[in-house]
Amino acid sequence: MGLYSEEIRNITDKSSEQLFEFAVSDENKAEQSGYSNYSYWRSTWKSFIKNKVAVFLLLLVIGIVFFVLIQPILPNQKSPTEIYLDDQTGYQARNIEPNGEYWFGTNSIGQDLWARIWAGTRTSLLIGVVVALVEVIVGITIGALWGYSRKLETPISHAYNVIENIPTTIVLILMSLILRPSISTIIIAMCITGWVEMARFIRNQIVILRDREYNLASRTLGTPSHRIILKNLLPYLISIIMLRMSLAIPFAIGAEVFLTYIGLGLPISEPSLGNLINEGRVLMMSPDLRYQLIFPSVVLSVITISFYIIGNSFADAADPKNHV
Amino acid sequence: MLGYIGKRLLQSVVTLFVIISIVFLLLRLLPEEGYLGAAADKMSPEQQEVYLTNLGLRDPILVQLGNFYADLIHGDFGKSITYRTDVPVLDIIADKILYSLAFGLAAVAFSILVGVPLGILMAQMKGRWLDRLGTGYIVFVVAVPSMVYYLLIQVYITDIFKLPMLFDEDKPITWLLPLISLSLGPIASYAMWMRRYMVDELNKDYIKLARAKGVKERTLMFSHVMRNAFIPLAQYLPATILFTITGSIYIESLYSIPGMGGLLVDAIQRQDNAVVQGLVLIFSSLGIIGLFLGDIAMALVDPRIKLGRGESVR
């Protein structure tokens, strides 16, 4: 008897507060304990570069972005908004077909189309990237709360059921109608509609994943919710998130084209792919001037298709199921 | 089943009410010139004030909302301001709605008729040239903004086949191009989903078993694979309907079809608030009806769907 109580007293002596604190996970130590030198991102990259088309398009997009950024400071570039005059007649250099002076020709009031297209690409890419970022951040945050928190589930679901019923186009039109056209209002109008799909998507995935055994184990061990969401759930969704994000850019560019078409887009003084295409549309009846429609359409198609294909193959590559 | 439909119907009605109110309140944020119309320049500020007061725009916002609903119940959507001055909005829309419905429904039917078989063929020839061609088409249509290829189709196809560029009610051939353009997007999404579900289904164990038992490939395709692949497809029907609404906004104004989409563009450009409001209400209601029908279709087609999941989300 005495022996046991002696033993118990010793246990109390041996234990310390330290044993009851949560361990901090250290990636390096974790790596050391196992043999695998598997790295998620390296593996993703390895399977991504196997797809030659996607790699080519990625380089192309990087090239375009780089070119669009440095184009204004290159030598021999014209201003995208200045109206040029014809040397001989002194009139505006209207609708000049592509030549050595104006590489892509001029538009109906004598502005240089080459400069306008790259300025427009700059604007459209800016809108696309900002909208995609906001969409992803807001979408993930709301989607994660919606899927994970049981208290928030009902109110968000009710709000969603209302929002989902309004056609996005209508919201886009209404918002742009109320906020006068400018880059920031176009971005706001698109952000208001964009995050909804993303949030629903994340929510559905999290509902599927949240009660899997490994999360149950995590919860029983006392892992805080934010850590479960950030470390256990979201990495699972990386491939889907990347896919949605790369699709958000073409959609934002498309929405800008649409808004411009119905007369709610950017003013002509601010070139964007949307109003360039719209300018081209006005002139499409005369076959000689169709280059004004073709050039921006081709640039826009190349950019959107590239983003789409890169996104899809990156999503495939990022899916752990495809890593061996 | 009836209980589910009733509950879903109630939900749709509540949603419609909420949306109409939100749209109404949002449109009150628009600049007031939109209500004065062409006469704005001729009026002194005092006259404008009186005019707006007579229209009821100086009442408290909730009174305005109440009046608006009272009018709505009597079928009064207000009067057009600049589009066709003083003509009731409902009359203007009534002239147009049949064109939009005809094009929309024809496009939905056409895209199912083409898209679903295309998806089935692609799944059967997975990895061969038809599959690659179809995938290329899908990538193009999904990635490139529809405006761009609508325009290119209008410019070049009319040129090549010597077709009239604009819609003419009496010439049936002019119906064709807008219809095909409008269907391109939905065809791509039907083909894409059909292919994906067929491929998923073909890899399942019960198909392997059926093959091992010696079930004929044709029977397998038609009575097992396709039946199951159709189920998830039903939920894209409302999305298609919503899409044709959006698409019609471009197509109708491009080909000058006298439908609601073209009207919306006109009304926005002429700042006719009353017409815009009426159209937005109709478009949102169509969206709600589309989703409602889609949910009912899903419940009918798939017996496994739990009924009464009114608050859950697809």
Interface residues (C-beta under 8 A of the other chain):
Chain A: T154 S157 H158 Y160 N161 V162 E164 N165 I166 P167 T168 T169 I170 I173 L174 L177 I178 R200 R203 N204 P250 I253 G254 A255 V257 F258 Y261 I262 G263 L264 I277 G280 R281 M284 M285 P287 R290 L293 S297 L300 S301 T304 I305 F307 Y308 I309
Chain B: Q11 S12 T15 L16 V18 I19 V23 L26 L27 L29 L30 V139 F140 V142 A143 V144 P145 S146 M147 V148 L151 L152 Q154 V155 D159 M165 L242 I245 T246 I249 Y250 S253 L264 V265 I268 Q269 V276 V280 F283 S284 L286 G287 I288 L291 E311 S312 V313
